[in-house]
Structures are given as structure tokens and as C-alpha cells.
Amino acid sequence: MANSLVDGWLWPAFLVGIALFIGMDLLLFNRQKGEPGFKSSLKLTLVSIGLAGAFTAWFAYRYGSGPGTQFLTGYLVEFSLSIDNLFVILLIFKAFKIPPRNQRRVLFWGIFGAVAFRGILIVAGASLVARYHWIMYVFGCVLIVSAVKFLLESDTAKDVTANPVVRFLRKHLRVASGDHGERFLVREDGKTKVTLLFLVLCLIEVTDLVFAVDSIPAVFAITQDAFIAFGSNILAILGLRSVYFVLAKWVGTLRYLKPGLAVVLAFVGTKMLIAEWVRISDGVSLGVIAGVLATAALSSWHVGRKERRAV
């Protein structure tokens, strides 16, 4: 494919690999009944991270340390932004009182849709970047604005049940009453109706598209290679479902994640805007981003630990 240094066969091979992983998740892990356990979720999380690491190592071996560094940097940024997305997903589940046993199916199909939408947007974005270089400055400005938004954003819980997407769906679709487990469609009063779980799925899909406004420009600040942007983004969100169940009980303790992401977005946005005059190497970018994220994570852990000891 154009706008990429990779061999043509890698695109279909990568897509087949992604399809196999999703199929394995659906056939093996999705058959488990009840609330997903911490240990099984942790194993799947480690598997997804391990696969991403192994692919990155192979990619660097075949195409060079430069592209490999770009791929790893893109993965770190997208994975971190995906974790921030978990805050919103957790809020949505709590607001609609979706029990953990029903969250798994919503997350599976939500991530499946995210893979499809992100793929389309990234390939389209790569074509735009290749054709119109000035769009990089637009992306840079978007990231700077997003960084400010992250810093000013309140942590106060919002009433997501009144979201315009939910109101629109309730107005135009027949919504079944009561709890129908993991089902999206039911027959009620002789009519086919959508369930509350379907409304939650739609809201999560729209939420991911909103997050894509930050994540897609961010990855193009790191690389303009279509495959690196696509592959790092998809691998980062692929294991998000299992990551959710690992982090769900203590995700709120990552208090410095948003400030850390604000610094990262401001850095990559600035890198985009000054690229014409000042070139920041891939290695420096990786070091800055990894350092900021590590500092945010360790600071969150340290402060949380001191607070628990003080109790």
C-alpha cells in the first residue's frame, strides 16, 4: 500500500493475525460465563502486550531501528490514551448500572467496532497527510487544544444517561424494559426491540470516535507511515477489554494519568508544529514519552501508597 515502507504482503498478513486474535477471544474467552476473573483477564492482557512486543521486535529487525522505534512510540501513546478511555467506559457502565457479567460482550463488540473505524480513519488520514502537508499543522493544533482540555477537564462524574446519542436512540428505536442479560435484541409485546445494553454499546462506539480525534493526530506526529500508524494503533486497543477488567477496580488511582497525557499530547503537537525548522529524533521522542508516562504512573502509585498508609 502507498505511503508505507512495508512489503505489500504485510498488510493482509497483519489483518489475518488481528482476525485470528479476535476469533480466539470470541471462541475461547467469550464462552466463559459470569464476571471475568482477574487472573484470566491479566493473562489475556499479558498475551496481548506480549504479542505487540514480539511484533514490534520483528518489525524493527526487518525494517530497521528507526521504524521500530516509531512503532513502539506509537504503541505507547495509543495504549496510554486507550487507558484514559477506560475511565469513560467505566463511568458509562456505572451510570447505566451494567453488571460486570454483561460488560464483557459490550467491550468485545465495542473494540471490534473500534478496530474497524480506527483502521478506516488512519488509512484516510495517511492519504490526506501524503497529499496535503499543511494538514500536519492542523493536527498539531488539535493536539495542543486536546492537551489544554486534558488539564482543565473536571473529574466530576457526568450524567452520561442524558447523552445526546442516548436520547436520539431512545427517540427513534424501540427500547425494551428491564434487564435482558447480554442480549442486544429481544422480542417484547410481539415487536423486536433493542435492549439497554445496545444503547450502551452505541454510546461506547461514539465515545471511541471522540477519542480518535486525539489519538489519530497523535500517531501521525510520531510517524507518517500508514502501516506504522495503523499497526501500533490497532495493537494498542486490541487487548483493551482484558485491560479494563484488570484496571477496573483501581483505575481511579491513576490520578496523574491525565496530566501525563496532557504533557505527551502537548509534546507531540509541538513536534508537529516545529518539524519544518527543528527535527526531534525518534529516539528522543520515545524517551520523552516513555519518561512522562512512567513518571505519571509511578507518582500515582507513590501518592496512593502514602495515603493508604496514613489511613
C-alpha angles and dihedrals in degrees: 000000000000123000094034137094095213126105115266094243093061094072097061091037091053092047091050090051091051090048091051092051092049090046091051090050092049097045101038112022098029091059092068112106126221129016114344111252123238094237096050091046091049091050092052090046091053090046092053093046090045092051090049090050093048092049091048091051092049091046091052091048093051102037103025140265093282097060089038091055090048090051093050092046091049090049093051093050095046093044091052093048089048090055089054087053087060089068090061094043090050090051091050093051092048094047093052092038094235109174118230092249089064097040094075096069093046090051093048095054092037091057091043089056091044091055091053096045095043091050092054093045094047095049090047090047092051090053091050093048091050092049102037114033092184090070087076088069089052090052090048092053091047090055093049090051090047090052091054090046091053090053095047097039113116121232090215111124113255126213098251091172087076092052113139090238091057092045091050093050093046089051097048103031134057106248119201119227125235133019116314099176115230095343122119097190130036139171112243127167088354092302133104110244136178119240131230087257089062091054090051091050091052091048091051091050091052090046090055091052088054090051089049088067086070102032101048096051087044094058092047088055086062100041139000092202108116096215096046090049092046099042098046092047095049095045089050095056097035095084095037094111094060091040088057093058091046094051101030095094096049106017088113090067091069088089096155097048095096095050089046092051090047089057091047093050091046090050096049091042091053090046089057094049096048098037091106091062107019123038116205109199123237091244093054091047091052091048094049095046095044090046094051094047093046091049091050092049096045093045090052091050094046096049092045091051092051091050092050090050091050092056 
